[in-house]
Amino acid sequence: MSNKKIRRRTKRLNNRRIIIYIMVFAMILCADYLYNNFIAKSDEPTMVERLFSDNGIASSEIADDSSAAVSEPKTETPKQKQTSASKAKTFRSGWAELPSQKQEQGMHYAHHTLSNSKRNYSVGYSSKHHCPVWIAAPLHRSYKGDVKRKDSYSFDPKIAINHQTSLKRSYGEYTRGHMLASSDRTSSEEANLQVFYSTNIAPQLRDGFNANNGAWNNLESLVSRQICADTLYVVIGCLFDKYTDVDGLEIEPQTTVNRNDQKRIGVPTAFYQALLRTRSGKSGRSVMECKAEELKCAAFIVGHRSATGRKPSEREMLSIEELERLTGLEFFANVKNAPKHTAKAEDWGL
């Protein structure tokens, strides 16, 4: 073969290589675009996921993005979970009730779902206080049933036992107070058993607070009256720093010794409930899709002291923004239009 022909063939081969390189590079760019814009954001719910995965109910029954039956999305690897959490500041970007998860020493997080893939509640737990800092949950009529209270106090299987405290008996001078109430999870034995995990229990005064027309008992009644066809989202939390109640009484931080295992338990100085739902209560729409004027949210806080007959009022109410400044948390982090800056007494029947 002549040198001229060899040079011509070599030139054609080189041209083909260049074209192949260009095509490969274009395919890499295309794959990177698809991954970043579609695959990497797969934790964001599609319309179909909102209607079925997040609800677990027929579309004709939809009240909100979780109505009663928010199901667990596809299982992710630990690396994927970490990526999703870092982007959305929460475990699931499609769960409206979740506050931000603060990565700090002594804080542990767990998310409890039921065997039917319906979510139960999430918890931010402090191993320093051996007490939950917050519980986040959807409240809806479908969580209500005729299952009797189990009273089966046990360790949370999703958090290391050495961080928890045994609650086979009461703390001693304090009762074992549920954050998410047992009466809010009576649809199945499984749902009720989970609210008896130690990570959902805090030391509470009984008379005048958690029972017998007490302040916390009466606040729980107000919240129960807000359960509707749409989902009510709640964050139930504790404060451990010095707290000045609305009447000027100062409540000092203290601890108690758990008589079950002798661990020292932080006693909350105040308890709060942060609430979010649609105004109408029967919109049939996801709070993720609602405008600010279609939603209402507020927080109620009560000092941890005996106050028989104390009813929730405008004095105990604050905006979500005010609660965020008080706690350092970001509430309803996944609901961009939540009206956090305002709280109106008339919206909550006060």
Secondary structure, DSSP 8 states (H G I E B T S, - for coil): --HHHHHHHHHHHHHHHHHHHHHHHHHHHHHHHHIIIIITTTTS--HHIIIIITT-S-GGG--SSSSS--B--S---HHHHHHHHHHHSSS-TT-TT-------TTEEEEEEE-TTSBEEEEEEEETTTTEEEEEEEEE-GGG--S-------B--TTS-GGGS---SS--SSSEEEESS-GGG--S-HHHHHHTTBGGGEEEE-TBTTTBSS-HHHHHHHHHHTT--SS-EEEEEEEE-S-EE-TTS-EE--EEEE-TTT--EEEE-SEEEEEEEEESSS---S-TTTS-GGGEEEEEEEEESS--TT----GGGEE-HHHHHHHHS--TTTT-TT--TT---GGGGT-
